[in-house]
Amino acid sequence: MWWALAGVAAGSIAPVVLRSLIRRGTSAAALLGTWGVMVCLVISALAVPALVELAHRCSLTVRIGDGRADTVVGVLSAAVLLVAGTRAAWRLRAINRSRRRLYVKHFELTWLLTGSRPRGGGVLWLPVADPLAYSLAGHPAVVVATRGLRGVLDDAAVSAVLAHERAHVTRRHHRLVALADAVAAGLGWLPLMRQSPSLVRTLVELDADAHAARIHGHRCLIRALRTLQRAAAPPAALGIAGECTQLRLDRLGARQSAGAGRLGGAATRWSSALIVAVACVLSLSAVIAVASCSTV
């Protein structure tokens, strides 16, 4: 029971701490890693009562102090996680379908415009007057830009924008955003999970900004953000503009780009893998316990 209470407490306090660290200028890459660890710890803490109660029921260990409260908490824990897992899986399925539809459209556009398949690391230039830039998850991932981008930005600023979008691809930001939406759908009653979509979207933009600024300089990216702050990307994509534009401009103005190197990239890539791994381990533990029950 105490594990469950600790998980709820951590899930309530964590978003306040993360937002405070964002305002203080802490590296976005480090905060993405911290978010991933906190999500894993909260899910694990909520799962402990169910796993322990299942183990007790299967006589895999000795119960110390047979209490009804622990049994009730264990049953509630199992029910909460079952519902959360179902809702999260459904949400991930919807996200993947939406992204796949958008990717197929751009795949067809690439074939019509270039006569070839999309290439990893390449840019699909659309003959559109509106200045837009965004990236799409897929195999391979695609960076999309419009000809209008070159009409409103100089070459240096365009290069900074493309570096920002490539950072979304190389640092697995699309996957982090999808996982944030999934945990919000599954455990939205917890503040950390409910606020994860906005937190992660803010952090991935800050992280991509830091990466692009490290290569092309802050001034180019600041010019691009001010020019493109009203440019809207498709809902299933990650674009250069967003709701946190002013925060990003403030961070770039202060030249806070720490964590944009290899260590920062590893933090963003491994945080999503950590969440998936913890979910798989917990599911496997439950399956093993149920299988042991059937043999007792």
C-alpha positions as CSV (number, residue, x, y, z in Angstrom):
1,M,0.0,0.0,0.0
2,W,2.8,2.4,0.8
3,W,4.4,1.8,-2.6
4,A,1.1,2.8,-4.2
5,L,0.9,6.0,-2.1
6,A,4.5,6.8,-2.9
7,G,3.8,6.5,-6.6
8,V,0.7,8.8,-6.4
9,A,2.8,11.3,-4.4
10,A,5.6,11.2,-6.9
11,G,3.2,11.6,-9.8
12,S,1.7,14.6,-8.1
13,I,4.9,16.4,-7.3
14,A,7.0,15.6,-10.4
15,P,5.3,18.0,-12.9
16,V,5.8,20.9,-10.5
17,V,9.5,20.1,-10.2
18,L,9.9,19.6,-13.9
19,R,8.3,22.9,-14.8
20,S,10.3,24.7,-12.2
21,L,13.5,23.3,-13.7
22,I,12.4,24.3,-17.2
23,R,12.0,27.9,-16.0
24,R,15.4,27.8,-14.4
25,G,17.0,26.9,-17.7
26,T,18.0,23.3,-17.0
27,S,19.0,21.2,-20.1
28,A,15.9,20.0,-22.0
29,A,17.7,16.7,-22.8
30,A,18.4,16.1,-19.1
31,L,14.8,16.9,-18.2
32,L,13.5,14.5,-20.9
33,G,15.6,11.7,-19.3
34,T,14.3,12.7,-15.9
35,W,10.7,12.6,-17.2
36,G,11.2,9.1,-18.5
37,V,12.7,7.9,-15.2
38,M,9.9,9.5,-13.2
39,V,7.2,7.9,-15.4
40,C,8.9,4.5,-15.0
41,L,9.2,4.9,-11.2
42,V,5.5,5.9,-10.8
43,I,4.3,3.0,-13.0
44,S,6.5,0.6,-11.1
45,A,5.3,1.9,-7.7
46,L,1.7,1.5,-8.8
47,A,2.3,-2.0,-10.0
48,V,4.1,-3.3,-6.8
49,P,0.9,-4.0,-4.8
50,A,-0.7,-6.0,-7.6
51,L,2.5,-8.0,-8.2
52,V,3.0,-8.7,-4.5
53,E,-0.6,-9.7,-3.9
54,L,-0.5,-12.0,-6.9
55,A,2.7,-13.6,-5.6
56,H,1.1,-14.1,-2.2
57,R,-2.0,-15.7,-3.8
58,C,0.3,-18.1,-5.7
59,S,2.2,-19.0,-2.5
60,L,5.4,-17.7,-4.1
61,T,6.4,-16.0,-0.8
62,V,5.3,-15.8,2.8
63,R,2.8,-13.1,3.8
64,I,3.8,-11.1,6.8
65,G,0.8,-9.7,8.6
66,D,-2.2,-10.9,6.6
67,G,-4.1,-7.6,6.1
68,R,-7.2,-7.0,4.1
69,A,-6.0,-3.5,3.2
70,D,-3.1,-4.9,1.2
71,T,-5.4,-7.2,-0.6
72,V,-7.8,-4.4,-1.5
73,V,-4.9,-2.2,-2.7
74,G,-3.5,-5.1,-4.7
75,V,-6.8,-5.7,-6.5
76,L,-7.2,-1.9,-7.1
77,S,-3.6,-1.7,-8.4
78,A,-4.2,-4.5,-10.9
79,A,-7.5,-3.0,-12.1
80,V,-6.0,0.4,-12.5
81,L,-3.1,-0.9,-14.5
82,L,-5.2,-3.1,-16.7
83,V,-7.5,-0.2,-17.6
84,A,-4.5,2.1,-18.1
85,G,-2.7,-0.4,-20.3
86,T,-5.8,-0.9,-22.4
87,R,-6.4,2.9,-22.8
88,A,-2.7,3.6,-23.5
89,A,-2.5,0.8,-26.2
90,W,-5.7,2.2,-27.8
91,R,-4.2,5.7,-27.9
92,L,-0.9,4.5,-29.3
93,R,-2.8,2.6,-32.0
94,A,-4.7,5.8,-33.0
95,I,-1.5,7.9,-33.0
96,N,0.2,5.3,-35.3
97,R,-2.7,5.2,-37.7
98,S,-2.8,9.0,-38.0
99,R,1.0,9.2,-38.5
100,R,0.9,6.4,-41.1
101,R,-1.8,8.1,-43.1
102,L,0.2,11.3,-43.1
103,Y,3.4,9.5,-44.0
104,V,1.7,7.7,-46.9
105,K,0.6,11.0,-48.4
106,H,4.1,12.4,-48.2
107,F,5.5,9.2,-49.6
108,E,3.3,9.6,-52.6
109,L,4.3,13.3,-52.9
110,T,7.9,12.3,-52.8
111,W,7.4,9.8,-55.6
112,L,5.5,12.3,-57.7
113,L,8.0,15.1,-57.2
114,T,11.3,13.2,-57.3
115,G,10.5,9.8,-58.8
116,S,12.1,8.0,-55.9
117,R,11.3,6.8,-52.3
118,P,12.0,9.1,-49.3
119,R,15.6,8.9,-48.2
120,G,16.8,9.1,-44.6
121,G,18.4,12.5,-43.9
122,G,17.0,14.1,-47.0
123,V,14.5,16.9,-47.3
124,L,11.2,16.9,-49.2
125,W,10.7,20.3,-50.7
126,L,7.1,21.0,-51.4
127,P,6.1,23.6,-54.1
128,V,4.0,25.6,-51.6
129,A,4.1,29.4,-51.1
130,D,3.4,29.2,-47.3
131,P,6.6,28.9,-45.2
132,L,6.5,25.6,-43.4
133,A,8.9,23.1,-41.9
134,Y,8.2,19.9,-40.0
135,S,9.3,16.3,-39.6
136,L,7.4,13.0,-39.9
137,A,8.0,9.7,-38.1
138,G,8.4,6.7,-40.3
139,H,10.9,4.4,-42.0
140,P,12.7,6.4,-43.0
141,A,11.7,9.5,-41.1
142,V,11.1,12.5,-43.4
143,V,11.9,16.2,-43.0
144,V,9.5,18.4,-45.0
145,A,10.0,22.0,-46.0
146,T,8.2,24.3,-48.5
147,R,9.7,26.6,-51.1
148,G,8.1,29.5,-49.2
149,L,10.6,29.0,-46.5
150,R,13.4,30.2,-48.7
151,G,11.3,33.2,-49.6
152,V,11.2,34.6,-46.0
153,L,14.5,33.3,-44.5
154,D,18.1,33.6,-45.6
155,D,20.2,30.4,-46.2
156,A,21.7,30.4,-42.7
157,A,18.3,30.5,-41.0
158,V,16.9,27.8,-43.4
159,S,19.8,25.6,-42.4
160,A,19.1,26.1,-38.7
161,V,15.4,25.2,-39.3
162,L,16.3,22.0,-41.1
163,A,18.8,21.1,-38.3
164,H,16.0,21.6,-35.8
165,E,13.8,19.2,-37.7
166,R,16.6,16.7,-38.2
167,A,17.1,16.8,-34.4
168,H,13.5,15.7,-33.9
169,V,14.2,12.7,-36.1
170,T,17.7,11.6,-34.8
171,R,16.7,12.1,-31.1
172,R,13.5,10.1,-31.4
173,H,11.3,13.0,-30.3
174,H,8.2,11.6,-32.2
175,R,8.4,8.5,-30.1
176,L,8.6,10.4,-26.8
177,V,5.6,12.5,-27.8
178,A,3.6,9.4,-28.6
179,L,4.5,7.8,-25.3
180,A,3.5,11.0,-23.4
181,D,0.1,10.9,-25.1
182,A,-0.3,7.2,-24.2
183,V,0.5,7.6,-20.5
184,A,-1.8,10.6,-20.3
185,A,-4.6,8.4,-21.9
186,G,-3.9,5.6,-19.4
187,L,-3.2,7.4,-16.1
188,G,-4.6,10.9,-16.7
189,W,-5.8,11.1,-13.2
190,L,-2.2,11.6,-12.1
191,P,-0.8,15.1,-12.6
192,L,2.5,13.9,-14.1
193,M,0.8,11.7,-16.7
194,R,-1.9,14.3,-17.4
195,Q,0.6,17.0,-18.0
196,S,3.1,14.8,-19.9
197,P,1.9,15.7,-23.4
198,S,2.5,19.5,-22.9
199,L,5.7,18.9,-20.9
200,V,7.2,16.6,-23.5
201,R,6.3,18.7,-26.4
202,T,7.9,21.7,-24.8
203,L,11.0,19.8,-23.9
204,V,11.5,18.2,-27.3
205,E,11.3,21.7,-29.0
206,L,13.8,23.1,-26.5
207,D,16.1,20.1,-27.1
208,A,15.9,20.5,-30.9
209,D,16.6,24.2,-30.5
210,A,19.7,23.6,-28.5
211,H,20.9,21.0,-31.0
212,A,20.4,23.4,-34.0
213,A,21.8,26.4,-32.1
214,R,25.0,24.5,-31.3
215,I,25.6,23.9,-35.0
216,H,24.3,27.1,-36.7
217,G,24.3,29.6,-33.9
218,H,21.5,31.2,-31.8
219,R,20.8,34.2,-34.0
220,C,19.8,32.2,-37.1
221,L,17.3,30.2,-35.1
222,I,15.9,33.2,-33.3
223,R,15.3,34.9,-36.7
224,A,13.6,31.7,-37.9
225,L,11.4,31.3,-34.9
226,R,10.2,35.0,-34.9
227,T,9.3,34.6,-38.6
228,L,7.6,31.2,-38.4
229,Q,6.0,31.3,-35.0
230,R,2.5,31.3,-36.6
231,A,3.3,28.5,-39.1
232,A,1.1,25.5,-38.3
233,A,2.4,21.9,-39.0
234,P,0.1,18.9,-39.4
235,P,-1.2,17.5,-36.1
236,A,0.7,14.2,-36.5
237,A,4.0,16.0,-37.2
238,L,6.6,18.0,-35.2
239,G,7.0,21.5,-36.7
240,I,9.3,24.4,-36.1
241,A,6.6,26.5,-34.4
242,G,4.6,25.7,-31.3
243,E,2.8,27.0,-28.2
244,C,6.1,27.5,-26.3
245,T,7.7,29.9,-28.8
246,Q,8.3,32.7,-26.3
247,L,10.0,30.3,-23.9
248,R,12.2,29.0,-26.7
249,L,13.1,32.6,-27.7
250,D,14.0,33.4,-24.1
251,R,16.2,30.3,-23.8
252,L,17.9,31.0,-27.0
253,G,18.4,34.6,-26.1
254,A,20.1,33.5,-22.9
255,R,22.2,31.0,-24.9
256,Q,21.3,28.1,-22.8
257,S,22.1,25.1,-25.0
258,A,23.6,22.7,-22.5
259,G,23.0,19.0,-23.1
260,A,22.8,19.3,-26.9
261,G,25.7,17.0,-27.5
262,R,26.1,13.2,-27.5
263,L,25.1,12.8,-23.9
264,G,22.0,14.9,-24.3
265,G,21.0,12.9,-27.4
266,A,21.5,9.6,-25.6
267,A,19.2,10.8,-22.8
268,T,16.4,11.6,-25.2
269,R,16.8,8.4,-27.1
270,W,17.0,6.1,-24.1
271,S,14.1,7.6,-22.1
272,S,11.5,6.2,-24.5
273,A,13.3,2.8,-24.5
274,L,13.3,2.8,-20.7
275,I,9.5,3.4,-20.5
276,V,8.9,0.6,-23.0
277,A,11.3,-1.8,-21.1
278,V,9.7,-1.2,-17.7
279,A,6.2,-1.8,-19.2
280,C,7.4,-5.0,-20.8
281,V,9.1,-6.2,-17.5
282,L,6.0,-5.5,-15.5
283,S,3.8,-7.3,-18.0
284,L,6.2,-10.3,-18.1
285,S,6.3,-10.5,-14.3
286,A,2.5,-10.6,-14.2
287,V,2.4,-13.3,-16.9
288,I,5.0,-15.4,-15.0
289,A,3.1,-15.0,-11.7
290,V,-0.2,-16.1,-13.4
291,A,1.5,-19.1,-15.0
292,S,3.0,-20.1,-11.6
293,C,-0.5,-19.9,-10.1
294,S,-1.8,-22.3,-12.7
295,T,0.8,-24.9,-11.7
296,V,0.3,-24.6,-8.0
